[in-house]
Amino acid sequence: MASERVLIVGGVAAGTSAAAKAKRTNPELDITLYQREPFISYSACGLPYFIGGWVPDHNALIARTPDQFARDGITVRTEHEVLDVDAAAGRITVRDLSSGKTFHDHYDHLVLATGAGVRCPPLPGIDLKGVFRLRSMGDGLAIKQYLAERKPASAVVIGAGYIGIEMAEAFLELGIKTTVIDMLDQVLGTVDVEMAALIETAMREAGIQIHLGAKLAHLDGDAAGQVTCACSTGAELAGEIVLLATGVTPHNELARAAGVALGPREAMLIDGLGRTNVARIYGAGDCCTVNHRVLDQPVYIPLGTTANKQGRTLGAFLGGVERPFAGVVGSSVTKFGALQIASTGMSETMARRAGYAVRSQRIESTDHAGYYPNARPMHVKLVSDAASGKLLGGQIVGYEEVAKRVDILAVALATGMTVEELAWSDLTYAPPVSSVWDPVLVAAQALAKSR
Ligand SMILES: Cc1cc2nc3c(=O)[nH]c(=O)nc-3n(C[C@H](O)[C@H](O)[C@H](O)COP(=O)(O)OP(=O)(O)OC[C@H]3O[C@@H](n4cnc5c(N)ncnc54)[C@H](O)[C@@H]3O)c2cc1C
């Protein structure tokens, strides 16, 4: 019997995870991966650190090459763009971008792992010289080259989400005078305003100018790449390099054409195995929704950690192992300088918007025993459901072990813990690494008491 043919579109996190896991699970599968870019299987998450110079070589971001996949029996065709899907015929149309030739390929199973692109406002000037977006390895290399050749003295970052913050730090590290603008009244809209203010203060103290409540209206530029960003507030901010870090939008064109149902933010609706509503078409990664375990509904939270899990789950399924991915609770982390900020579940703002009667508590503690050297402040905010006492979310800003503490909260959320239960959890303690009452326990006890 002929082996089943699996075609995968997109080869960064989700597509390559699916390919590798499917082949490991069922070596008989005949797998071909089509990828528009020259690069596959790399860490886009590492790009700000490559641009900032902490990671000197972009090759360090590459996990596996096409040759390594070939050795495992997986065919990878880079610089091939999939143009169309004929779901009834089980056929795709592909263009070889180096030769310009177009051809068809047939599938038994089709994985759409087409990811996402930068959500750019359709404003005059967004394609000017000196204006960049950061999504792919190619984008990262282009920015790096521009920085080397042009040596800009000033940068404007549009968008103060986690990519904007990481890139502001990268520009600063390179000695570039940096301005960040955002249309919201706070940086990092995924956390509550008082927690975001701690990051904002750190950014300002490091020398970054921040304009909040300022929507980009248009960009003007000259042939030399000097760009002026005009804002809704009337401010005009000049930069020799401008980065659009304005959020992401799923690449859903192929899915839409194939009749795949779309969900929040028009991402592909998939189940825990990666199946769509269209037979033999599957999805994984940033082009897809994911189940939110607290809200119990599909959401669009495109992150590398999820893309890898969705890809691996789908690969196993294609190989014959049915082990659904339960979903996310909305965890993320970033840093600015020495300050880390992590969150999971819902912020107070999100929880109220979702209709919960909310209780919240914010405490300030230290990351380890105050008497042990170098204890530094740690701010914890927890949010709970007033009716059930269940934890709904948490945010932590501090200098050490921030993410790992938020990870405790993520597990508490996934298991449906109440704040009372969390408050008495058996967390580790020794003076150099924690306090006898860990900041997470202090916050949970304070919140439990407020019921
Ligand atoms: C600067 C930056 C920092 C990040 N930091 C973090 C972080 O710290 N933590 C975290 O969890 N996540 C982070 N992310 C997000 C993470 O990188 C993404 O979630 C992850 O790359 C998603 O992988 P993916 O395979 O689903 O999609 P993508 O990475 O978008 O890859 C999809 C690929 O498919 C290709 N493609 C699309 N359409 C076609 C077509 N028609 N034919 C052929 N190929 C096609 C695209 O060119 C692309 O190469 C970051 C992202 C960026 C850009």
The ligand as a MOL file (V3000), in Angstrom:
LIG
                    3D

  0  0  0     0  0            999 V3000
M  V30 BEGIN CTAB
M  V30 COUNTS 53 58 0 0 0
M  V30 BEGIN ATOM
M  V30 1 C 10.5720 39.3110 17.4720 0
M  V30 2 C 9.7360 38.1820 18.0040 0
M  V30 3 C 9.8940 37.7650 19.3110 0
M  V30 4 C 9.1260 36.7210 19.8080 0
M  V30 5 N 9.3000 36.3320 21.1040 0
M  V30 6 C 8.5760 35.3000 21.5850 0
M  V30 7 C 8.7990 34.8200 22.9040 0
M  V30 8 O 9.6680 35.3430 23.6260 0
M  V30 9 N 8.0370 33.7850 23.3620 0
M  V30 10 C 7.1090 33.1810 22.5670 0
M  V30 11 O 6.4550 32.2100 23.0060 0
M  V30 12 N 6.8840 33.6040 21.2930 0
M  V30 13 C 7.5940 34.6390 20.7900 0
M  V30 14 N 7.4070 35.0480 19.5050 0
M  V30 15 C 6.3580 34.4060 18.6790 0
M  V30 16 C 6.8950 33.1800 17.9810 0
M  V30 17 O 8.0440 33.4940 17.2730 0
M  V30 18 C 5.8170 32.6550 17.0560 0
M  V30 19 O 4.7300 32.2860 17.8600 0
M  V30 20 C 6.2670 31.4500 16.2560 0
M  V30 21 O 7.2850 31.8010 15.3640 0
M  V30 22 C 5.0800 30.8910 15.4680 0
M  V30 23 O 5.5100 29.8590 14.6630 0
M  V30 24 P 4.6590 29.4020 13.4150 0
M  V30 25 O 5.4250 28.2800 12.8000 0
M  V30 26 O 3.2550 29.1640 13.8160 0
M  V30 27 O 4.5830 30.6700 12.4460 0
M  V30 28 P 5.7000 31.6070 11.7540 0
M  V30 29 O 6.8900 31.7530 12.6340 0
M  V30 30 O 4.9650 32.7980 11.3400 0
M  V30 31 O 6.1130 30.7630 10.4920 0
M  V30 32 C 5.2450 30.5180 9.4180 0
M  V30 33 C 6.0510 30.3550 8.1590 0
M  V30 34 O 5.1620 29.9930 7.1120 0
M  V30 35 C 5.5670 30.6420 5.9270 0
M  V30 36 N 4.4310 30.7420 5.0130 0
M  V30 37 C 3.2990 31.4610 5.1780 0
M  V30 38 N 2.4820 31.3120 4.1190 0
M  V30 39 C 3.1270 30.4780 3.2660 0
M  V30 40 C 2.7920 29.9630 1.9880 0
M  V30 41 N 1.6390 30.2780 1.3910 0
M  V30 42 N 3.6660 29.1300 1.3860 0
M  V30 43 C 4.8370 28.8030 1.9960 0
M  V30 44 N 5.2130 29.2760 3.2050 0
M  V30 45 C 4.3550 30.1020 3.8330 0
M  V30 46 C 6.0090 32.0090 6.4370 0
M  V30 47 O 6.8290 32.6580 5.4900 0
M  V30 48 C 6.7460 31.6370 7.7160 0
M  V30 49 O 8.0990 31.3880 7.4640 0
M  V30 50 C 8.1690 36.0920 18.9650 0
M  V30 51 C 8.0170 36.5040 17.6450 0
M  V30 52 C 8.7900 37.5370 17.1580 0
M  V30 53 C 8.6260 37.9600 15.7260 0
M  V30 END ATOM
M  V30 BEGIN BOND
M  V30 1 1 1 2
M  V30 2 1 2 3
M  V30 3 2 2 52
M  V30 4 2 3 4
M  V30 5 1 4 5
M  V30 6 1 4 50
M  V30 7 2 5 6
M  V30 8 1 6 7
M  V30 9 1 6 13
M  V30 10 2 7 8
M  V30 11 1 7 9
M  V30 12 1 9 10
M  V30 13 2 10 11
M  V30 14 1 10 12
M  V30 15 2 12 13
M  V30 16 1 13 14
M  V30 17 1 14 15
M  V30 18 1 14 50
M  V30 19 1 15 16
M  V30 20 1 16 17
M  V30 21 1 16 18
M  V30 22 1 18 19
M  V30 23 1 18 20
M  V30 24 1 20 21
M  V30 25 1 20 22
M  V30 26 1 22 23
M  V30 27 1 23 24
M  V30 28 2 24 25
M  V30 29 1 24 26
M  V30 30 1 24 27
M  V30 31 1 27 28
M  V30 32 2 28 29
M  V30 33 1 28 30
M  V30 34 1 28 31
M  V30 35 1 31 32
M  V30 36 1 32 33
M  V30 37 1 33 34
M  V30 38 1 33 48
M  V30 39 1 34 35
M  V30 40 1 35 36
M  V30 41 1 35 46
M  V30 42 1 36 37
M  V30 43 1 36 45
M  V30 44 2 37 38
M  V30 45 1 38 39
M  V30 46 1 39 40
M  V30 47 2 39 45
M  V30 48 1 40 41
M  V30 49 2 40 42
M  V30 50 1 42 43
M  V30 51 2 43 44
M  V30 52 1 44 45
M  V30 53 1 46 47
M  V30 54 1 46 48
M  V30 55 1 48 49
M  V30 56 2 50 51
M  V30 57 1 51 52
M  V30 58 1 52 53
M  V30 END BOND
M  V30 END CTAB
M  END
